[in-house]
Amino acid sequence: MAASLQRNSPSIGVEVIEDDGDWSNVPDAPSLIARAAEAVAEELGDAVQLAVVAVALSSDANVEALNGQFRGKRKPTNVLSFPAGEGAPEGFLGDVVLASETVRREAEEQRVPLPHHVQHLVVHGILHLLGYDHISAADAERMEALEISILSKLDIANPYTGELETGTKG
């Protein structure tokens, strides 16, 4: 008999919602986002079991309103993460919201392909939902190391140096 689906294997399912903004220059965004989420699950292994995340592709205006309401910062940002609240379905981690204009501008400024930047921000947002943060220098270093490792599995260069990390030191 062929290998069966392992129901206990790490997995992060994604529901992508096109909320606002122009995302036409991110071809097949739902597949890109799903691959980023699966790379997080693969990296973290048993720390993630059959989770679901909602990713909203939104606009700077909507993200600015959310950022002001929930963080007291009346300005757009690239990504916001909202952990699931009490009463959420089992396995639902929360929401990740991306701001189209900011994400596109950052990709251009950093000279990285827009799909790569989107995947980086999805990884970043999901890690926040899983409890990672970058408040202290040690926490930032830990979170960045995870991001670099996860993105390397997607053949995306280290967003902090521009180098592709292969896991081997020469």
MODELLER restraints for C-alpha pairs under 7 A, 6 or more apart:
rsr = mdl.restraints
at = mdl.atoms
rsr.add(forms.Gaussian(group=physical.xy_distance, feature=features.Distance(at['CA:8:A'], at['CA:49:A']), mean=6.51, stdev=0.5))
rsr.add(forms.Gaussian(group=physical.xy_distance, feature=features.Distance(at['CA:9:A'], at['CA:49:A']), mean=6.60, stdev=0.5))
rsr.add(forms.Gaussian(group=physical.xy_distance, feature=features.Distance(at['CA:10:A'], at['CA:41:A']), mean=5.39, stdev=0.5))
rsr.add(forms.Gaussian(group=physical.xy_distance, feature=features.Distance(at['CA:10:A'], at['CA:42:A']), mean=6.50, stdev=0.5))
rsr.add(forms.Gaussian(group=physical.xy_distance, feature=features.Distance(at['CA:10:A'], at['CA:45:A']), mean=5.64, stdev=0.5))
rsr.add(forms.Gaussian(group=physical.xy_distance, feature=features.Distance(at['CA:10:A'], at['CA:46:A']), mean=6.09, stdev=0.5))
rsr.add(forms.Gaussian(group=physical.xy_distance, feature=features.Distance(at['CA:10:A'], at['CA:48:A']), mean=5.29, stdev=0.5))
rsr.add(forms.Gaussian(group=physical.xy_distance, feature=features.Distance(at['CA:10:A'], at['CA:49:A']), mean=4.65, stdev=0.5))
rsr.add(forms.Gaussian(group=physical.xy_distance, feature=features.Distance(at['CA:10:A'], at['CA:50:A']), mean=5.93, stdev=0.5))
rsr.add(forms.Gaussian(group=physical.xy_distance, feature=features.Distance(at['CA:11:A'], at['CA:38:A']), mean=6.09, stdev=0.5))
rsr.add(forms.Gaussian(group=physical.xy_distance, feature=features.Distance(at['CA:11:A'], at['CA:41:A']), mean=5.34, stdev=0.5))
rsr.add(forms.Gaussian(group=physical.xy_distance, feature=features.Distance(at['CA:11:A'], at['CA:48:A']), mean=6.71, stdev=0.5))
rsr.add(forms.Gaussian(group=physical.xy_distance, feature=features.Distance(at['CA:11:A'], at['CA:49:A']), mean=5.87, stdev=0.5))
rsr.add(forms.Gaussian(group=physical.xy_distance, feature=features.Distance(at['CA:11:A'], at['CA:50:A']), mean=4.72, stdev=0.5))
rsr.add(forms.Gaussian(group=physical.xy_distance, feature=features.Distance(at['CA:11:A'], at['CA:51:A']), mean=6.18, stdev=0.5))
rsr.add(forms.Gaussian(group=physical.xy_distance, feature=features.Distance(at['CA:12:A'], at['CA:37:A']), mean=5.69, stdev=0.5))
rsr.add(forms.Gaussian(group=physical.xy_distance, feature=features.Distance(at['CA:12:A'], at['CA:38:A']), mean=5.73, stdev=0.5))
rsr.add(forms.Gaussian(group=physical.xy_distance, feature=features.Distance(at['CA:12:A'], at['CA:41:A']), mean=6.01, stdev=0.5))
rsr.add(forms.Gaussian(group=physical.xy_distance, feature=features.Distance(at['CA:12:A'], at['CA:50:A']), mean=5.75, stdev=0.5))
rsr.add(forms.Gaussian(group=physical.xy_distance, feature=features.Distance(at['CA:12:A'], at['CA:51:A']), mean=4.64, stdev=0.5))
rsr.add(forms.Gaussian(group=physical.xy_distance, feature=features.Distance(at['CA:12:A'], at['CA:52:A']), mean=5.28, stdev=0.5))
rsr.add(forms.Gaussian(group=physical.xy_distance, feature=features.Distance(at['CA:12:A'], at['CA:53:A']), mean=6.97, stdev=0.5))
rsr.add(forms.Gaussian(group=physical.xy_distance, feature=features.Distance(at['CA:13:A'], at['CA:34:A']), mean=6.96, stdev=0.5))
rsr.add(forms.Gaussian(group=physical.xy_distance, feature=features.Distance(at['CA:13:A'], at['CA:51:A']), mean=6.11, stdev=0.5))
rsr.add(forms.Gaussian(group=physical.xy_distance, feature=features.Distance(at['CA:13:A'], at['CA:52:A']), mean=4.51, stdev=0.5))
rsr.add(forms.Gaussian(group=physical.xy_distance, feature=features.Distance(at['CA:13:A'], at['CA:53:A']), mean=6.25, stdev=0.5))
rsr.add(forms.Gaussian(group=physical.xy_distance, feature=features.Distance(at['CA:14:A'], at['CA:34:A']), mean=5.88, stdev=0.5))
rsr.add(forms.Gaussian(group=physical.xy_distance, feature=features.Distance(at['CA:14:A'], at['CA:52:A']), mean=5.63, stdev=0.5))
rsr.add(forms.Gaussian(group=physical.xy_distance, feature=features.Distance(at['CA:14:A'], at['CA:53:A']), mean=4.95, stdev=0.5))
rsr.add(forms.Gaussian(group=physical.xy_distance, feature=features.Distance(at['CA:14:A'], at['CA:54:A']), mean=5.68, stdev=0.5))
rsr.add(forms.Gaussian(group=physical.xy_distance, feature=features.Distance(at['CA:14:A'], at['CA:55:A']), mean=6.88, stdev=0.5))
rsr.add(forms.Gaussian(group=physical.xy_distance, feature=features.Distance(at['CA:15:A'], at['CA:53:A']), mean=6.36, stdev=0.5))
rsr.add(forms.Gaussian(group=physical.xy_distance, feature=features.Distance(at['CA:15:A'], at['CA:54:A']), mean=4.70, stdev=0.5))
rsr.add(forms.Gaussian(group=physical.xy_distance, feature=features.Distance(at['CA:15:A'], at['CA:55:A']), mean=6.11, stdev=0.5))
rsr.add(forms.Gaussian(group=physical.xy_distance, feature=features.Distance(at['CA:16:A'], at['CA:30:A']), mean=5.97, stdev=0.5))
rsr.add(forms.Gaussian(group=physical.xy_distance, feature=features.Distance(at['CA:16:A'], at['CA:54:A']), mean=5.94, stdev=0.5))
rsr.add(forms.Gaussian(group=physical.xy_distance, feature=features.Distance(at['CA:16:A'], at['CA:55:A']), mean=4.83, stdev=0.5))
rsr.add(forms.Gaussian(group=physical.xy_distance, feature=features.Distance(at['CA:16:A'], at['CA:56:A']), mean=5.90, stdev=0.5))
rsr.add(forms.Gaussian(group=physical.xy_distance, feature=features.Distance(at['CA:17:A'], at['CA:55:A']), mean=6.13, stdev=0.5))
rsr.add(forms.Gaussian(group=physical.xy_distance, feature=features.Distance(at['CA:17:A'], at['CA:56:A']), mean=4.70, stdev=0.5))
rsr.add(forms.Gaussian(group=physical.xy_distance, feature=features.Distance(at['CA:17:A'], at['CA:57:A']), mean=6.08, stdev=0.5))
rsr.add(forms.Gaussian(group=physical.xy_distance, feature=features.Distance(at['CA:18:A'], at['CA:56:A']), mean=5.89, stdev=0.5))
rsr.add(forms.Gaussian(group=physical.xy_distance, feature=features.Distance(at['CA:18:A'], at['CA:57:A']), mean=4.81, stdev=0.5))
rsr.add(forms.Gaussian(group=physical.xy_distance, feature=features.Distance(at['CA:18:A'], at['CA:58:A']), mean=6.53, stdev=0.5))
rsr.add(forms.Gaussian(group=physical.xy_distance, feature=features.Distance(at['CA:19:A'], at['CA:56:A']), mean=5.94, stdev=0.5))
rsr.add(forms.Gaussian(group=physical.xy_distance, feature=features.Distance(at['CA:19:A'], at['CA:57:A']), mean=5.53, stdev=0.5))
rsr.add(forms.Gaussian(group=physical.xy_distance, feature=features.Distance(at['CA:19:A'], at['CA:58:A']), mean=4.90, stdev=0.5))
rsr.add(forms.Gaussian(group=physical.xy_distance, feature=features.Distance(at['CA:20:A'], at['CA:57:A']), mean=6.49, stdev=0.5))
rsr.add(forms.Gaussian(group=physical.xy_distance, feature=features.Distance(at['CA:20:A'], at['CA:58:A']), mean=4.26, stdev=0.5))
rsr.add(forms.Gaussian(group=physical.xy_distance, feature=features.Distance(at['CA:20:A'], at['CA:59:A']), mean=5.23, stdev=0.5))
rsr.add(forms.Gaussian(group=physical.xy_distance, feature=features.Distance(at['CA:21:A'], at['CA:58:A']), mean=5.23, stdev=0.5))
rsr.add(forms.Gaussian(group=physical.xy_distance, feature=features.Distance(at['CA:21:A'], at['CA:59:A']), mean=4.30, stdev=0.5))
rsr.add(forms.Gaussian(group=physical.xy_distance, feature=features.Distance(at['CA:21:A'], at['CA:100:A']), mean=5.62, stdev=0.5))
rsr.add(forms.Gaussian(group=physical.xy_distance, feature=features.Distance(at['CA:22:A'], at['CA:100:A']), mean=6.39, stdev=0.5))
rsr.add(forms.Gaussian(group=physical.xy_distance, feature=features.Distance(at['CA:23:A'], at['CA:100:A']), mean=6.55, stdev=0.5))
rsr.add(forms.Gaussian(group=physical.xy_distance, feature=features.Distance(at['CA:26:A'], at['CA:114:A']), mean=6.89, stdev=0.5))
rsr.add(forms.Gaussian(group=physical.xy_distance, feature=features.Distance(at['CA:26:A'], at['CA:115:A']), mean=5.94, stdev=0.5))
rsr.add(forms.Gaussian(group=physical.xy_distance, feature=features.Distance(at['CA:32:A'], at['CA:119:A']), mean=6.59, stdev=0.5))
rsr.add(forms.Gaussian(group=physical.xy_distance, feature=features.Distance(at['CA:33:A'], at['CA:119:A']), mean=6.03, stdev=0.5))
rsr.add(forms.Gaussian(group=physical.xy_distance, feature=features.Distance(at['CA:33:A'], at['CA:122:A']), mean=6.66, stdev=0.5))
rsr.add(forms.Gaussian(group=physical.xy_distance, feature=features.Distance(at['CA:36:A'], at['CA:119:A']), mean=5.54, stdev=0.5))
rsr.add(forms.Gaussian(group=physical.xy_distance, feature=features.Distance(at['CA:36:A'], at['CA:122:A']), mean=6.63, stdev=0.5))
rsr.add(forms.Gaussian(group=physical.xy_distance, feature=features.Distance(at['CA:36:A'], at['CA:123:A']), mean=6.01, stdev=0.5))
rsr.add(forms.Gaussian(group=physical.xy_distance, feature=features.Distance(at['CA:37:A'], at['CA:123:A']), mean=6.51, stdev=0.5))
rsr.add(forms.Gaussian(group=physical.xy_distance, feature=features.Distance(at['CA:39:A'], at['CA:150:A']), mean=5.84, stdev=0.5))
rsr.add(forms.Gaussian(group=physical.xy_distance, feature=features.Distance(at['CA:39:A'], at['CA:153:A']), mean=6.94, stdev=0.5))
rsr.add(forms.Gaussian(group=physical.xy_distance, feature=features.Distance(at['CA:40:A'], at['CA:123:A']), mean=6.53, stdev=0.5))
rsr.add(forms.Gaussian(group=physical.xy_distance, feature=features.Distance(at['CA:40:A'], at['CA:150:A']), mean=6.12, stdev=0.5))
rsr.add(forms.Gaussian(group=physical.xy_distance, feature=features.Distance(at['CA:41:A'], at['CA:48:A']), mean=5.90, stdev=0.5))
rsr.add(forms.Gaussian(group=physical.xy_distance, feature=features.Distance(at['CA:43:A'], at['CA:150:A']), mean=6.23, stdev=0.5))
rsr.add(forms.Gaussian(group=physical.xy_distance, feature=features.Distance(at['CA:50:A'], at['CA:91:A']), mean=6.46, stdev=0.5))
rsr.add(forms.Gaussian(group=physical.xy_distance, feature=features.Distance(at['CA:51:A'], at['CA:91:A']), mean=4.57, stdev=0.5))
rsr.add(forms.Gaussian(group=physical.xy_distance, feature=features.Distance(at['CA:51:A'], at['CA:92:A']), mean=5.75, stdev=0.5))
rsr.add(forms.Gaussian(group=physical.xy_distance, feature=features.Distance(at['CA:51:A'], at['CA:93:A']), mean=6.40, stdev=0.5))
rsr.add(forms.Gaussian(group=physical.xy_distance, feature=features.Distance(at['CA:52:A'], at['CA:91:A']), mean=6.03, stdev=0.5))
rsr.add(forms.Gaussian(group=physical.xy_distance, feature=features.Distance(at['CA:52:A'], at['CA:92:A']), mean=4.77, stdev=0.5))
rsr.add(forms.Gaussian(group=physical.xy_distance, feature=features.Distance(at['CA:52:A'], at['CA:93:A']), mean=5.93, stdev=0.5))
rsr.add(forms.Gaussian(group=physical.xy_distance, feature=features.Distance(at['CA:53:A'], at['CA:92:A']), mean=6.12, stdev=0.5))
rsr.add(forms.Gaussian(group=physical.xy_distance, feature=features.Distance(at['CA:53:A'], at['CA:93:A']), mean=5.55, stdev=0.5))
rsr.add(forms.Gaussian(group=physical.xy_distance, feature=features.Distance(at['CA:53:A'], at['CA:94:A']), mean=5.44, stdev=0.5))
rsr.add(forms.Gaussian(group=physical.xy_distance, feature=features.Distance(at['CA:53:A'], at['CA:95:A']), mean=5.87, stdev=0.5))
rsr.add(forms.Gaussian(group=physical.xy_distance, feature=features.Distance(at['CA:54:A'], at['CA:94:A']), mean=6.34, stdev=0.5))
rsr.add(forms.Gaussian(group=physical.xy_distance, feature=features.Distance(at['CA:54:A'], at['CA:95:A']), mean=4.72, stdev=0.5))
rsr.add(forms.Gaussian(group=physical.xy_distance, feature=features.Distance(at['CA:54:A'], at['CA:96:A']), mean=6.23, stdev=0.5))
rsr.add(forms.Gaussian(group=physical.xy_distance, feature=features.Distance(at['CA:55:A'], at['CA:95:A']), mean=5.75, stdev=0.5))
rsr.add(forms.Gaussian(group=physical.xy_distance, feature=features.Distance(at['CA:55:A'], at['CA:96:A']), mean=4.71, stdev=0.5))
rsr.add(forms.Gaussian(group=physical.xy_distance, feature=features.Distance(at['CA:55:A'], at['CA:97:A']), mean=5.76, stdev=0.5))
rsr.add(forms.Gaussian(group=physical.xy_distance, feature=features.Distance(at['CA:56:A'], at['CA:96:A']), mean=6.20, stdev=0.5))
rsr.add(forms.Gaussian(group=physical.xy_distance, feature=features.Distance(at['CA:56:A'], at['CA:97:A']), mean=4.66, stdev=0.5))
rsr.add(forms.Gaussian(group=physical.xy_distance, feature=features.Distance(at['CA:56:A'], at['CA:98:A']), mean=6.27, stdev=0.5))
rsr.add(forms.Gaussian(group=physical.xy_distance, feature=features.Distance(at['CA:57:A'], at['CA:97:A']), mean=6.16, stdev=0.5))
rsr.add(forms.Gaussian(group=physical.xy_distance, feature=features.Distance(at['CA:57:A'], at['CA:98:A']), mean=5.24, stdev=0.5))
rsr.add(forms.Gaussian(group=physical.xy_distance, feature=features.Distance(at['CA:57:A'], at['CA:99:A']), mean=6.73, stdev=0.5))
rsr.add(forms.Gaussian(group=physical.xy_distance, feature=features.Distance(at['CA:57:A'], at['CA:100:A']), mean=6.99, stdev=0.5))
rsr.add(forms.Gaussian(group=physical.xy_distance, feature=features.Distance(at['CA:58:A'], at['CA:97:A']), mean=6.56, stdev=0.5))
rsr.add(forms.Gaussian(group=physical.xy_distance, feature=features.Distance(at['CA:58:A'], at['CA:98:A']), mean=5.60, stdev=0.5))
rsr.add(forms.Gaussian(group=physical.xy_distance, feature=features.Distance(at['CA:58:A'], at['CA:99:A']), mean=5.06, stdev=0.5))
rsr.add(forms.Gaussian(group=physical.xy_distance, feature=features.Distance(at['CA:58:A'], at['CA:100:A']), mean=6.00, stdev=0.5))
rsr.add(forms.Gaussian(group=physical.xy_distance, feature=features.Distance(at['CA:59:A'], at['CA:99:A']), mean=4.46, stdev=0.5))
rsr.add(forms.Gaussian(group=physical.xy_distance, feature=features.Distance(at['CA:59:A'], at['CA:100:A']), mean=5.01, stdev=0.5))
rsr.add(forms.Gaussian(group=physical.xy_distance, feature=features.Distance(at['CA:59:A'], at['CA:101:A']), mean=6.47, stdev=0.5))
rsr.add(forms.Gaussian(group=physical.xy_distance, feature=features.Distance(at['CA:60:A'], at['CA:76:A']), mean=5.24, stdev=0.5))
rsr.add(forms.Gaussian(group=physical.xy_distance, feature=features.Distance(at['CA:60:A'], at['CA:99:A']), mean=4.78, stdev=0.5))
rsr.add(forms.Gaussian(group=physical.xy_distance, feature=features.Distance(at['CA:60:A'], at['CA:100:A']), mean=6.34, stdev=0.5))
rsr.add(forms.Gaussian(group=physical.xy_distance, feature=features.Distance(at['CA:60:A'], at['CA:101:A']), mean=5.91, stdev=0.5))
rsr.add(forms.Gaussian(group=physical.xy_distance, feature=features.Distance(at['CA:60:A'], at['CA:102:A']), mean=6.54, stdev=0.5))
rsr.add(forms.Gaussian(group=physical.xy_distance, feature=features.Distance(at['CA:61:A'], at['CA:76:A']), mean=6.90, stdev=0.5))
rsr.add(forms.Gaussian(group=physical.xy_distance, feature=features.Distance(at['CA:63:A'], at['CA:76:A']), mean=5.42, stdev=0.5))
rsr.add(forms.Gaussian(group=physical.xy_distance, feature=features.Distance(at['CA:63:A'], at['CA:77:A']), mean=6.75, stdev=0.5))
rsr.add(forms.Gaussian(group=physical.xy_distance, feature=features.Distance(at['CA:63:A'], at['CA:99:A']), mean=5.96, stdev=0.5))
rsr.add(forms.Gaussian(group=physical.xy_distance, feature=features.Distance(at['CA:64:A'], at['CA:74:A']), mean=5.75, stdev=0.5))
rsr.add(forms.Gaussian(group=physical.xy_distance, feature=features.Distance(at['CA:64:A'], at['CA:75:A']), mean=4.71, stdev=0.5))
rsr.add(forms.Gaussian(group=physical.xy_distance, feature=features.Distance(at['CA:64:A'], at['CA:76:A']), mean=4.01, stdev=0.5))
rsr.add(forms.Gaussian(group=physical.xy_distance, feature=features.Distance(at['CA:64:A'], at['CA:77:A']), mean=6.99, stdev=0.5))
rsr.add(forms.Gaussian(group=physical.xy_distance, feature=features.Distance(at['CA:65:A'], at['CA:74:A']), mean=6.82, stdev=0.5))
rsr.add(forms.Gaussian(group=physical.xy_distance, feature=features.Distance(at['CA:67:A'], at['CA:73:A']), mean=5.47, stdev=0.5))
rsr.add(forms.Gaussian(group=physical.xy_distance, feature=features.Distance(at['CA:67:A'], at['CA:74:A']), mean=6.20, stdev=0.5))
rsr.add(forms.Gaussian(group=physical.xy_distance, feature=features.Distance(at['CA:67:A'], at['CA:75:A']), mean=6.73, stdev=0.5))
rsr.add(forms.Gaussian(group=physical.xy_distance, feature=features.Distance(at['CA:67:A'], at['CA:76:A']), mean=6.79, stdev=0.5))
rsr.add(forms.Gaussian(group=physical.xy_distance, feature=features.Distance(at['CA:68:A'], at['CA:74:A']), mean=4.30, stdev=0.5))
rsr.add(forms.Gaussian(group=physical.xy_distance, feature=features.Distance(at['CA:68:A'], at['CA:75:A']), mean=6.92, stdev=0.5))
rsr.add(forms.Gaussian(group=physical.xy_distance, feature=features.Distance(at['CA:77:A'], at['CA:99:A']), mean=6.78, stdev=0.5))
rsr.add(forms.Gaussian(group=physical.xy_distance, feature=features.Distance(at['CA:77:A'], at['CA:102:A']), mean=6.61, stdev=0.5))
rsr.add(forms.Gaussian(group=physical.xy_distance, feature=features.Distance(at['CA:78:A'], at['CA:98:A']), mean=5.76, stdev=0.5))
rsr.add(forms.Gaussian(group=physical.xy_distance, feature=features.Distance(at['CA:78:A'], at['CA:99:A']), mean=5.33, stdev=0.5))
rsr.add(forms.Gaussian(group=physical.xy_distance, feature=features.Distance(at['CA:78:A'], at['CA:102:A']), mean=5.45, stdev=0.5))
rsr.add(forms.Gaussian(group=physical.xy_distance, feature=features.Distance(at['CA:78:A'], at['CA:103:A']), mean=5.45, stdev=0.5))
rsr.add(forms.Gaussian(group=physical.xy_distance, feature=features.Distance(at['CA:79:A'], at['CA:96:A']), mean=6.86, stdev=0.5))
rsr.add(forms.Gaussian(group=physical.xy_distance, feature=features.Distance(at['CA:79:A'], at['CA:97:A']), mean=5.53, stdev=0.5))
rsr.add(forms.Gaussian(group=physical.xy_distance, feature=features.Distance(at['CA:79:A'], at['CA:98:A']), mean=4.62, stdev=0.5))
rsr.add(forms.Gaussian(group=physical.xy_distance, feature=features.Distance(at['CA:79:A'], at['CA:99:A']), mean=6.47, stdev=0.5))
rsr.add(forms.Gaussian(group=physical.xy_distance, feature=features.Distance(at['CA:79:A'], at['CA:121:A']), mean=6.43, stdev=0.5))
rsr.add(forms.Gaussian(group=physical.xy_distance, feature=features.Distance(at['CA:79:A'], at['CA:125:A']), mean=6.66, stdev=0.5))
rsr.add(forms.Gaussian(group=physical.xy_distance, feature=features.Distance(at['CA:80:A'], at['CA:96:A']), mean=5.70, stdev=0.5))
rsr.add(forms.Gaussian(group=physical.xy_distance, feature=features.Distance(at['CA:80:A'], at['CA:97:A']), mean=5.16, stdev=0.5))
rsr.add(forms.Gaussian(group=physical.xy_distance, feature=features.Distance(at['CA:80:A'], at['CA:98:A']), mean=6.73, stdev=0.5))
rsr.add(forms.Gaussian(group=physical.xy_distance, feature=features.Distance(at['CA:80:A'], at['CA:125:A']), mean=6.68, stdev=0.5))
rsr.add(forms.Gaussian(group=physical.xy_distance, feature=features.Distance(at['CA:81:A'], at['CA:95:A']), mean=5.72, stdev=0.5))
rsr.add(forms.Gaussian(group=physical.xy_distance, feature=features.Distance(at['CA:81:A'], at['CA:96:A']), mean=4.54, stdev=0.5))
rsr.add(forms.Gaussian(group=physical.xy_distance, feature=features.Distance(at['CA:81:A'], at['CA:97:A']), mean=6.45, stdev=0.5))
rsr.add(forms.Gaussian(group=physical.xy_distance, feature=features.Distance(at['CA:81:A'], at['CA:125:A']), mean=5.43, stdev=0.5))
rsr.add(forms.Gaussian(group=physical.xy_distance, feature=features.Distance(at['CA:81:A'], at['CA:128:A']), mean=6.47, stdev=0.5))
rsr.add(forms.Gaussian(group=physical.xy_distance, feature=features.Distance(at['CA:81:A'], at['CA:129:A']), mean=6.39, stdev=0.5))
rsr.add(forms.Gaussian(group=physical.xy_distance, feature=features.Distance(at['CA:82:A'], at['CA:94:A']), mean=5.53, stdev=0.5))
rsr.add(forms.Gaussian(group=physical.xy_distance, feature=features.Distance(at['CA:82:A'], at['CA:95:A']), mean=5.05, stdev=0.5))
rsr.add(forms.Gaussian(group=physical.xy_distance, feature=features.Distance(at['CA:82:A'], at['CA:96:A']), mean=6.42, stdev=0.5))
rsr.add(forms.Gaussian(group=physical.xy_distance, feature=features.Distance(at['CA:82:A'], at['CA:129:A']), mean=6.91, stdev=0.5))
rsr.add(forms.Gaussian(group=physical.xy_distance, feature=features.Distance(at['CA:83:A'], at['CA:93:A']), mean=5.86, stdev=0.5))
rsr.add(forms.Gaussian(group=physical.xy_distance, feature=features.Distance(at['CA:83:A'], at['CA:94:A']), mean=4.29, stdev=0.5))
rsr.add(forms.Gaussian(group=physical.xy_distance, feature=features.Distance(at['CA:83:A'], at['CA:95:A']), mean=6.43, stdev=0.5))
rsr.add(forms.Gaussian(group=physical.xy_distance, feature=features.Distance(at['CA:83:A'], at['CA:129:A']), mean=5.27, stdev=0.5))
rsr.add(forms.Gaussian(group=physical.xy_distance, feature=features.Distance(at['CA:84:A'], at['CA:92:A']), mean=6.42, stdev=0.5))
rsr.add(forms.Gaussian(group=physical.xy_distance, feature=features.Distance(at['CA:84:A'], at['CA:93:A']), mean=5.29, stdev=0.5))
rsr.add(forms.Gaussian(group=physical.xy_distance, feature=features.Distance(at['CA:84:A'], at['CA:94:A']), mean=4.10, stdev=0.5))
rsr.add(forms.Gaussian(group=physical.xy_distance, feature=features.Distance(at['CA:93:A'], at['CA:129:A']), mean=6.11, stdev=0.5))
rsr.add(forms.Gaussian(group=physical.xy_distance, feature=features.Distance(at['CA:94:A'], at['CA:129:A']), mean=6.50, stdev=0.5))
rsr.add(forms.Gaussian(group=physical.xy_distance, feature=features.Distance(at['CA:96:A'], at['CA:125:A']), mean=5.75, stdev=0.5))
rsr.add(forms.Gaussian(group=physical.xy_distance, feature=features.Distance(at['CA:104:A'], at['CA:114:A']), mean=6.39, stdev=0.5))
rsr.add(forms.Gaussian(group=physical.xy_distance, feature=features.Distance(at['CA:107:A'], at['CA:113:A']), mean=6.36, stdev=0.5))
rsr.add(forms.Gaussian(group=physical.xy_distance, feature=features.Distance(at['CA:107:A'], at['CA:114:A']), mean=5.42, stdev=0.5))
rsr.add(forms.Gaussian(group=physical.xy_distance, feature=features.Distance(at['CA:107:A'], at['CA:117:A']), mean=6.03, stdev=0.5))
rsr.add(forms.Gaussian(group=physical.xy_distance, feature=features.Distance(at['CA:116:A'], at['CA:156:A']), mean=6.30, stdev=0.5))
rsr.add(forms.Gaussian(group=physical.xy_distance, feature=features.Distance(at['CA:120:A'], at['CA:151:A']), mean=6.81, stdev=0.5))
rsr.add(forms.Gaussian(group=physical.xy_distance, feature=features.Distance(at['CA:123:A'], at['CA:147:A']), mean=6.70, stdev=0.5))
rsr.add(forms.Gaussian(group=physical.xy_distance, feature=features.Distance(at['CA:124:A'], at['CA:147:A']), mean=6.77, stdev=0.5))
rsr.add(forms.Gaussian(group=physical.xy_distance, feature=features.Distance(at['CA:132:A'], at['CA:143:A']), mean=6.31, stdev=0.5))
rsr.add(forms.Gaussian(group=physical.xy_distance, feature=features.Distance(at['CA:133:A'], at['CA:139:A']), mean=6.05, stdev=0.5))
rsr.add(forms.Gaussian(group=physical.xy_distance, feature=features.Distance(at['CA:133:A'], at['CA:140:A']), mean=6.48, stdev=0.5))
rsr.add(forms.Gaussian(group=physical.xy_distance, feature=features.Distance(at['CA:133:A'], at['CA:143:A']), mean=6.62, stdev=0.5))
rsr.add(forms.Gaussian(group=physical.xy_distance, feature=features.Distance(at['CA:134:A'], at['CA:140:A']), mean=3.81, stdev=0.5))
rsr.add(forms.Gaussian(group=physical.xy_distance, feature=features.Distance(at['CA:134:A'], at['CA:143:A']), mean=6.69, stdev=0.5))
rsr.add(forms.Gaussian(group=physical.xy_distance, feature=features.Distance(at['CA:148:A'], at['CA:158:A']), mean=5.30, stdev=0.5))
rsr.add(forms.Gaussian(group=physical.xy_distance, feature=features.Distance(at['CA:151:A'], at['CA:157:A']), mean=6.93, stdev=0.5))
rsr.add(forms.Gaussian(group=physical.xy_distance, feature=features.Distance(at['CA:152:A'], at['CA:164:A']), mean=6.38, stdev=0.5))
rsr.add(forms.Gaussian(group=physical.xy_distance, feature=features.Distance(at['CA:152:A'], at['CA:165:A']), mean=5.66, stdev=0.5))
rsr.add(forms.Gaussian(group=physical.xy_distance, feature=features.Distance(at['CA:152:A'], at['CA:166:A']), mean=6.49, stdev=0.5))
rsr.add(forms.Gaussian(group=physical.xy_distance, feature=features.Distance(at['CA:156:A'], at['CA:164:A']), mean=6.41, stdev=0.5))
rsr.add(forms.Gaussian(group=physical.xy_distance, feature=features.Distance(at['CA:157:A'], at['CA:163:A']), mean=5.01, stdev=0.5))
rsr.add(forms.Gaussian(group=physical.xy_distance, feature=features.Distance(at['CA:157:A'], at['CA:164:A']), mean=3.94, stdev=0.5))
rsr.add(forms.Gaussian(group=physical.xy_distance, feature=features.Distance(at['CA:157:A'], at['CA:165:A']), mean=6.59, stdev=0.5))
rsr.add(forms.Gaussian(group=physical.xy_distance, feature=features.Distance(at['CA:158:A'], at['CA:164:A']), mean=5.59, stdev=0.5))
rsr.add(forms.Gaussian(group=physical.xy_distance, feature=features.Distance(at['CA:158:A'], at['CA:165:A']), mean=6.41, stdev=0.5))
